[in-house]
Amino acid sequence: MVTGAKGFVGKNLCATLYNIKEGKDRTRPDLKIDEIFEYDIDSTSEDLDEWCQKADFVFNLAGVNRPKETSEFMEGNFGFASTLLDTLKKYGNTCPVMLSSSQQASLTGRFGNSEYGRSKKAGEDLFLKYQEETGAKVLVYRFPNLFGKWCRPNYNSAVATFCNNIANDLPIQVNDPSVELELLYIDDLVTEMLDALEGKEHRCEFDGLGVLPKIEGRYCYCPVTHQETLGKIVELINSFAEQPKTLMIPEIPENSFAKKLYSTYLSYLPKEKVAFPLKMNVDERGSFTELIHTLNAGQVSINISKPGITKGQHWHNTKWEFFIVVAGHGLIQERKIGSDEVIEFEVSGDNIQCIHMLPGYTHNIINLSNTENLVTVMYCNEIFNPSKPDTYFEKVKE
């Protein structure tokens, strides 16, 4: 059972649980799921009764973040937790129960006078007491700032608000760019939730906001988080927003905050920004269009040659390229400068292969068809610099 199933975390968790249930996600072959009970604001007390009888594991994600009255914090966070546990006890169901709490439950530092934090701490204490009374396994997580797809902007996530507003050309406000946040990406959180479901949760104690990993700890935590300033977050999102103009893909190393933030930003794009035009350089021979630039690894382009056309006929000192014909029928020729030997590669979209354009070799590409265009994906190890083109005309064959 997932409570708060329609919220940000619940929606992402349920989507993954359904993928596993339906055999679409094969990353956890030993995890079998028969039913998923989605409890939310529109569920009934009868639903809760039935599902508390049947559930083998409970993810309690339900809670109140932005009530009209502060008294609603305790009612929504502590009150429902009490109802949930009482219902489980009513049916003698001692299945594992996970609680979504918050760093604010530490009641330290800037959270020292947080009504929300007090309600979350009360919920934690209730769960830990329930564990003592029933012997049921309890997993209490204190989440930092969460971000990722489907997170509601202008609610309780600065990252969601920044992504949404910048994507939609709306203003943002940053009072202090140096403020640092601890951030947890939704996919990393869902991974930990599945670990918990399989009995592999990460346990800890807390020293204020500090996590102290401990195998027998009372609390649980997600081991993958990121520390970033508000200023850096906004800088990155603004660079993502410029990509359709610059074609520049920022550095997004595996498991980096930037990679996760980029995916998050894209999920907020309005329909009119999902597609964007590219500059096609067109002449009588066909066209050449740059697709992607990278900071340190060159660029990717598309070249279209009309029937019978020869393109290229130049060489480079240091620059090198890959030519990959994806449609049509052509011939690639290369000749080492100062040599008469020509190496040739017949290429076709029916048999896709990658051909090196070697430094110091003049090269061309010929469309052998009389009727069809030749379409070639071209990768170059550097972005074209008109002030230093490193490109010298010389025919492969006279």
Buried (B, 14 or more C-beta within 10 A) or exposed (E): BBBBBBBBBBBBBBEBBBBBBEEEBEEBEEEEBEEBBBBBEEBEEEBBEBBBEEBEBBBBBBBBBEBEEEEBBBEBBBBBBBBBBEBBBEEEBBBBBBBBBBBBBBBBEEBEEBBBBBBBBBBBBBBBEBBEEBEBBBBBBBBBBBBBBBBBBEEBBBBBBBBBBBBEEEEBEBEEEEEEBBBBBBBBBBBBBBBBBEEEBBBBBBEEBEBEEEEEBBBBBBEBBBEBBBBBBBEBBEBBBEBEEEBBBBEBEEEEBBBBBBBBBBBBBEEEBEEEEEEEEEEEBBBBBBEBBBEEBBBBBBBBBBBEBBBBBBBBEEBBBBBBBEBBBBBBBBBBEEEEEBBEBEBBBEEEEEBBBBBBBBBBBBBBBEEBBBBBBBBBBBBBEEEEEBEEEEEBEE
